[in-house]
Every structure is written in structure tokens, then in C-alpha cells.
């Protein structure tokens, strides 16, 4: 009798211990079962591939494989008798003047160009905004990362990057250019509030076709650990069942 009672107590204590083990658990359904999937298209600006000997070129918004939507940020529509193109251009560079990308082989300049390699226009107000609308899950947390560099040998007023998420400005970054690119990493975590979330970058510097480099843009859903909560383990369940079995066995013998 005592032996049965002791075993019953042992199993019940074991159940309480196993059932009260705390563990950091993930929120159910976090990232729809797909954490860490890259949501940004062409975040490294590796396409289209720049093949011009000048190592740069412009690509109108909507260009195949560009991935980014581009709008003019500057409000000026004419310059030195030239009329600004109706469709905004994104400028990609690939080793101009020996400048290094943050990763890969190419990066974007957000104070772009009106007429590209075929024209002779310089200094035109060609600042742009670029954005992507990402498929997101409301309530989930997303990690945003990108690299910024001022254009070498230009002032901080030429290099002002405004970063927005869900239509709200989250950061404004500025720096003066050095002799080569000077990339800095910028990381953030924000929750999505809708099924479509816009990530946006503006060149808010002096609009003169010089300044503000961006590279290696990334957005990924991340699993977020919640507070420590009791996790009733399999061991705990087995221990409880064992205690119940012993209790029933005892009752049967008494009867």
C-alpha cells in the first residue's frame, strides 16, 4: 500500500515538474509557416545588367526585371530647355570610377538622369522615389535591411535618403561622400498592418543628378518569441496518466 502511494506521489510530482517547464515558444502560424523568405525583388539591383562601357545606365520604371516602381521625386519638369521624361528612370551603376557595391556587382543611384548615355545634359533635377508593394501578413513582424552610401566626393546635402514603411517615414539618412563608396547597414523591425505593405525610398537631397546610393534591400518575415509560458510536455502528460493509473489500481485493491 505504501509503495503504491509513494509511486503515485512520485508520478504526480513528476507531472507537476514536467508540466511547469517554461519554454520560449513561437506564436502559432508565425509567418504562415515560411519565415525568412525574401520578399523584395531585385534588392541587389543586379538586373538589368549594365553592359555600357561607362559602367552605368538608366532604366525606365516598368523595365523588365527591374522589380522597382520609380517616380520622379523632384517637382521640376524642365531644365535648360529640356523637358523631363514622363516616366521616371532608375540609374544602375556597375563599377563607375572604381566605386564598390555593397554586395554583388551593381547598386542604384536615386538622383538619376533624364536622357542617359545618349544625352549631354548634366545637373538636371532627377531625384526619384522607388518602391515595392510587398505581400505581408497583418500582425507579423518583418525585418528590413538595406545599405546606404553617399556618392563619393559629394556633400551631405546631395545625399539624403528617406526610408518609409506603410506610408510612414521611418528614417532619414544623410552623409557626405568620401573618396569611394562608404556603405552603412540600416536594419529595422516593424509589424505589418495589412496584406500589402509598401517599402519606399526617396532621394531628398539636392536634385542635380548626383547622389544617394542604395544596395542590398531585404525584407523578411521573422519569428518573434513571446514571453515565457508554461509548456505542458509529453513527459508531463505521461506522468499524469501514470499517477491516475496507480490511483485507480489502488482503489480497485481497496474494494
C-alpha positions, 0 to 999 in steps of 0.5 A, a space after each residue: 500500500 505504501 509503495 503504491 502511494 509513494 509511486 503515485 506521489 512520485 508520478 504526480 510530482 513528476 507531472 507537476 515538474 514536467 508540466 511547469 517547464 517554461 519554454 520560449 515558444 513561437 506564436 502559432 502560424 508565425 509567418 504562415 509557416 515560411 519565415 525568412 523568405 525574401 520578399 523584395 525583388 531585385 534588392 541587389 539591383 543586379 538586373 538589368 545588367 549594365 553592359 555600357 562601357 561607362 559602367 552605368 545606365 538608366 532604366 525606365 520604371 516598368 523595365 523588365 526585371 527591374 522589380 522597382 516602381 520609380 517616380 520622379 521625386 523632384 517637382 521640376 519638369 524642365 531644365 535648360 530647355 529640356 523637358 523631363 521624361 514622363 516616366 521616371 528612370 532608375 540609374 544602375 551603376 556597375 563599377 563607375 570610377 572604381 566605386 564598390 557595391 555593397 554586395 554583388 556587382 551593381 547598386 542604384 543611384 536615386 538622383 538619376 538622369 533624364 536622357 542617359 548615355 545618349 544625352 549631354 545634359 548634366 545637373 538636371 533635377 532627377 531625384 526619384 522615389 522607388 518602391 515595392 508593394 510587398 505581400 505581408 501578413 497583418 500582425 507579423 513582424 518583418 525585418 528590413 535591411 538595406 545599405 546606404 552610401 553617399 556618392 563619393 566626393 559629394 556633400 551631405 546635402 546631395 545625399 539624403 535618403 528617406 526610408 518609409 514603411 506603410 506610408 510612414 517615414 521611418 528614417 532619414 539618412 544623410 552623409 557626405 561622400 568620401 573618396 569611394 563608396 562608404 556603405 552603412 547597414 540600416 536594419 529595422 523591425 516593424 509589424 505589418 498592418 495589412 496584406 500589402 505593405 509598401 517599402 519606399 525610398 526617396 532621394 531628398 537631397 539636392 536634385 542635380 543628378 548626383 547622389 544617394 546610393 542604395 544596395 542590398 534591400 531585404 525584407 523578411 518575415 521573422 519569428 518573434 518569441 513571446 514571453 515565457 509560458 508554461 509548456 505542458 510536455 509529453 513527459 508531463 502528460 505521461 506522468 499524469 496518466 501514470 499517477 491516475 493509473 496507480 490511483 485507480 489500481 489502488 482503489 480497485 485493491 481497496 474494494 
